[in-house]
């Protein structure tokens, strides 16, 4: 159950009080603050709005692939093995497939990706042809004109997003119980659905900042919610996130610590990300790896240590306001220069 209390008064008090809870069962800790913004933190009174492009100079984030195939190309492991048993030539066209749940639980499904299958091979794969025809029928039966148009290219995704290199995967929905949203890397041969966010051609540095405590604190504050679970969005969370200004040496240190997180996970190959990030089951090696990464990312923002998530988010809000103001000033300057060019 959730309860939101909104208070109104004719006079604004100079001193205000915020209450912090370590968890839902903990006793409150009171803090005297000068202002309380819409996100219930002591920070600038700004509202994080949807953006189509990142505020900082970082790779864009977008959706994974959207099949609109009626499930005809999706298989469990058992279903795939049975399909291959009956049609061995189809084996090389299967790719691992991950949505949020498959990624977090490390239980992939499998996608029959026939887009690049040559016609002379495809004509000898009757069961694959049956699946293609089923997709044609499914799309033609849609009430949406755009989906019916897609029936002309039944071997293609409705929306395709396949990276040329390694890419970052962020589950769209994940449990609020976790200190860190499980974020990971995939190689181009692995396909992801539109139920995850991906950052194509990303680096270990980008992974390190995104899986660090600063970004997690920001996410908990501004992300949407499904029930109480985190609902991550590129337009609000990622595109507005104020990245640190990091030189090459700092980026290399963060990348090295990020690899440390991946190495700590690799020590437990039989554990899913859900297992590894269960608050009561996270291995000490992974905890220490994240702590090291968090320290390095925080130092990229400032030398003084942050004492709490509230302080982290307040700092990020101030940084966000500075970046937005600078962006607006640059835009106005460009408009002024354009007017001057037109007059001359």
Order of alpha helices (4+ residues) and beta strands (2+ residues): beta-beta-beta-beta-alpha-beta-alpha-beta-alpha-alpha-alpha-beta-beta-beta-beta-beta-alpha-alpha-beta-beta-alpha-alpha-alpha-alpha
